[in-house]
Amino acid sequence: MKKIFVMVAAAAALVAFKPIEKSTWSLDKAHAKLGFTATHMMVSDVEGWFKTFDATLTVNKEDYSDAQVDLTAEIKSINTEEVKRDEHLCSPDFFDAAKFPTLTFKSKSFKKVKDNTFKVTGDLTMHGVTKSVELDAFIRTATNPMNKKSITGVKVSGVIKRSDFTLGGSFPTAIVSDEITLIGNAEFIKN
């Protein structure tokens, strides 16, 4: 009798166990922004963003501890609301968009810090240079009440050094800060 009970309990546990399926989430471009801030002449912050970018989010675990983000942004889509500055940023003095048309980020790990907060480590490639960077991420999930689709919001931020990517090497930090703040807000829709 005891043996039968153990077998029934084991079978019930197997039926109740549902492995999480790998899921891929697409970027909702209407609800996403990829931006940056640099300090000019040590006194004012200049903000900009990339108008054209795409990203995917892949998740196996419900707590997002194994999430992976792959992002690509088009350098020529840079926008600081000043055409001449945007053209200069795309020139060989900075991004050299003709030679290096995109920047990419590929995450390697999502480490849960607490609740919905993570440390994301990944490879950032721009201007022909790839460096490992660590970003802070905050993740929220919900169901869109209009179409009943699962959605996830990911907000990331961090600081990189432009000198690590050989951007604007002839411009001293008194003109353009070496530290550049990155910020991204993205909404993803489950495929």
C-alpha positions in Angstrom: 0.0 0.0 0.0 2.8 2.3 0.9 4.5 1.6 -2.4 1.3 2.4 -4.3 0.9 5.7 -2.4 4.5 6.8 -3.2 3.9 5.9 -6.9 0.7 7.9 -7.0 2.3 10.9 -5.3 5.2 10.8 -7.8 2.9 10.6 -10.7 0.8 13.6 -9.4 4.0 15.6 -8.9 5.0 14.9 -12.5 1.6 16.0 -13.8 1.7 19.2 -11.7 5.2 20.0 -12.8 5.2 22.2 -15.9 8.6 23.2 -17.2 8.8 26.8 -18.4 9.1 26.9 -22.1 11.7 29.1 -23.8 9.9 32.2 -24.8 11.0 35.0 -27.2 9.7 38.5 -26.8 9.7 41.2 -29.6 10.3 44.9 -29.1 7.3 47.1 -29.1 8.9 50.0 -31.0 6.1 52.4 -30.1 7.0 52.0 -26.5 10.8 51.9 -26.5 13.6 54.4 -26.4 17.4 54.0 -26.3 19.2 57.0 -25.1 22.4 58.5 -23.7 23.6 61.6 -21.9 27.0 63.3 -22.2 28.3 66.3 -20.3 29.4 69.3 -22.6 32.1 71.7 -21.4 31.7 70.3 -17.9 28.5 72.3 -17.3 25.6 71.0 -19.2 24.2 67.6 -20.1 23.3 66.8 -23.7 20.8 64.0 -24.3 20.4 62.0 -27.4 18.9 58.7 -28.6 18.9 56.3 -31.4 15.7 56.5 -33.5 16.2 53.1 -35.2 16.9 50.1 -33.1 15.6 46.6 -32.4 15.9 44.1 -29.7 14.7 40.7 -28.6 14.3 39.2 -25.1 14.5 35.5 -24.6 13.4 34.0 -21.3 13.4 30.4 -19.9 12.7 31.1 -16.2 9.7 33.0 -14.7 12.0 35.1 -12.5 14.0 36.3 -15.6 17.3 35.1 -14.0 18.3 33.6 -17.3 17.0 36.3 -19.6 19.0 37.3 -22.7 18.7 40.5 -24.6 20.1 41.1 -28.1 20.0 44.7 -29.3 21.2 46.4 -32.5 21.0 50.2 -33.1 21.7 52.1 -36.3 24.3 54.8 -35.7 23.0 57.1 -38.4 19.7 57.3 -36.5 21.4 59.2 -33.7 19.3 62.3 -32.6 20.4 65.0 -30.2 17.9 67.5 -31.7 20.8 69.4 -33.4 21.5 68.3 -37.0 25.1 69.5 -37.1 26.0 67.8 -33.9 24.3 64.5 -35.1 26.3 64.7 -38.3 29.5 65.3 -36.3 28.8 62.3 -34.1 28.3 60.1 -37.2 31.6 61.3 -38.6 35.1 59.6 -38.2 35.7 62.0 -35.2 33.2 59.9 -33.2 31.2 56.9 -34.3 32.4 56.8 -37.9 28.9 55.5 -39.1 30.1 54.8 -42.6 32.6 52.3 -41.3 30.7 51.1 -38.2 27.0 51.4 -39.1 25.6 49.7 -35.9 26.2 49.2 -32.3 25.2 46.0 -30.6 24.6 44.7 -27.1 24.4 41.0 -26.3 23.7 40.1 -22.6 25.6 37.3 -21.0 24.0 37.2 -17.6 21.0 38.5 -15.6 21.7 38.4 -11.9 18.8 39.1 -9.7 19.6 41.7 -7.0 16.1 41.8 -5.4 12.5 41.7 -6.5 12.5 43.0 -10.1 16.0 44.5 -10.0 18.9 42.9 -11.9 22.5 43.4 -12.8 22.9 42.7 -16.5 26.4 41.9 -17.9 27.0 41.8 -21.6 29.1 42.7 -24.6 28.6 46.2 -26.0 30.2 46.7 -29.5 30.5 50.0 -31.1 33.1 51.8 -33.3 34.7 48.3 -33.9 35.4 47.8 -30.2 33.7 45.2 -27.9 33.8 45.6 -24.2 32.0 43.9 -21.3 29.6 46.3 -19.5 27.4 46.0 -16.5 24.0 47.7 -16.4 21.3 48.0 -13.9 17.9 46.6 -15.0 14.4 46.9 -13.6 11.8 44.5 -15.1 8.0 44.6 -14.8 5.4 42.2 -16.4 1.7 42.5 -17.1 -1.0 41.6 -19.5 -2.1 44.2 -22.0 -5.9 44.6 -21.2 -6.6 45.6 -24.9 -5.2 42.5 -26.7 -4.6 40.1 -23.7 -1.0 39.6 -24.7 1.8 39.2 -22.2 4.1 42.2 -22.0 7.4 42.9 -20.2 8.9 46.3 -19.5 12.7 46.5 -19.2 14.4 49.7 -18.0 18.3 49.6 -18.1 20.8 52.2 -17.1 24.6 52.4 -16.7 27.7 54.4 -17.4 30.4 53.6 -19.9 33.5 55.5 -21.0 33.7 56.7 -24.5 37.5 56.3 -24.4 37.0 52.5 -24.0 35.4 52.5 -27.4 37.9 55.0 -29.0 35.1 57.5 -29.5 36.1 61.2 -30.0 39.7 60.6 -29.0 40.8 64.1 -30.1 38.2 65.7 -27.8 39.3 66.2 -24.2 36.9 65.5 -21.3 36.7 69.2 -20.7 34.7 69.4 -23.9 32.9 66.1 -23.9 32.8 63.9 -20.8 34.4 60.6 -21.0 31.6 59.1 -18.9 28.4 58.6 -20.9 25.2 57.6 -19.2 23.1 55.0 -21.1 19.4 54.6 -20.5 16.9 52.4 -22.3 13.2 51.8 -21.7 11.7 49.0 -23.7 8.4 47.2 -23.8 8.4 43.6 -25.2 5.5 41.5 -26.4 5.6 37.8 -26.0 5.6 36.0 -29.4 
